[in-house]
Amino acid sequence: MTQYLPREGFRWLSQDEIERLNIMNVADDNDEGYVLEVDVNYPTALHDLHSDYPLAPQKMKVTNDMLSPYARELKRDLDLKETSVEKLVPNFNDKENYILHYKNLKLPETWYEAV
């Protein structure tokens, strides 16, 4: 690990503090950091740029209707069964109540649109 983990002084922000918070003004090496619960939309304009590794993965079950035509064909050819195991899946889906560290919202390009 290249960064320190939080160890003390945890507290909830008041509604007033949340409304005044601008994470772009919080230094990456600040003594205080933030873990946020946010609703975000992944801009369509970034889908091609991020197609190899989308940001904000979700733990979810992958169903047949989520597979591409190629993946369905491959699954059929290899005689693979459907699984009920949840996996961490990078995707472009809208996120509700998504929890992340504030630095992830400060990436060089604005990858999200606030809902």
N, C-alpha and C positions, 0 to 999 in steps of 0.2 A: 504494500500500500504506500502511496506517495503523499497521502494527506492524513491529518489527524482526525480522529473520531470525536464527536461530541461526548463530553463526560459529566457535565454538571450544568446547573443553572437553566434547566428547561422551563419554559413557561408558555402559556397561550397568549397570543396578542389580543388586545382589545379591538373592537370593531373600528374605532378611530385610528388605531395604529395600522390596521390592515389597509384602510382606505388611503393612508398617507404613504404606505410602503411603495417604494420604487426600487425594485431589485437591481435595475441597471445602475443605480447609484451606490450599491453595496459592493465594496472591494472584495475580490476573490480571496484575499488573505485577511479579511476582517476577523476580529476576535469573536464576533457574533455572526451566526449564519441562520438560515431559515429552511425548514422543511415545509413545503406548501402542498395544499390540496386544491387542485385546480380543475377547471373544465376547459378543454382546448380542442380546436379543430386543426387538423394537419392540412396546410394549404396545398391545393392541387398542383400549384406551380412548382412545388418541391418534390413531387412524387418521382419524377424521372431522376433528379439529382440524388435522391436518397434511396433509389430502388434496390441497391445492394444491401443496405443495412438501415432500415427506418428507425428513427428514434422513438422512444416511449413504448417499449414492448409491454404486452399484457399477458397475464396468466389466463389461459383459456383452453377449452377443448376444441380441437380442430375437427370439424365435421365434413362429410363428403361435399356438401354444397359450397364449402369454402375453398375447395381445391380447384386449381386451374385445370383446363382440359388435359394438359400434358400430365399433370400429377394424377388425375383420375385414370388415365390410360396406363400409366406406370404402375399404379396400385393394382389395377385389374391384371396386367401382364405378370406381375410378381405374386399374384394371389394373396395380397395383404388384406388383413381383416381391419375393420374399423376399431379404433381404440377409444377408451373412455378416460384416458390419462390426460391431465391438464399439462400444458407446456407453456414455456415463455415464448411468445410469438411476437416478433417485430411486425408492425402493420401500420396502415394509414388510417385506421378507424378513428372517429371522434372519440375523445376520452372524457368521461365524467368522473368526478371525484378522484382524479389521478394524483397520486402522491409522489413527489420528487423533490430533490434538493434544488435550491434556487439557482445554483450554477448551471444546471441543465437548461434553464430558460434563458441563460445569457450566452448561448453559443454564438459564434460569429455571424451567422445568418439567422434572421428571425424565422424559426421553423414552425411557429405556432401562431394562431390567431386567438385572442381571448374571446371566450363565448359570452 
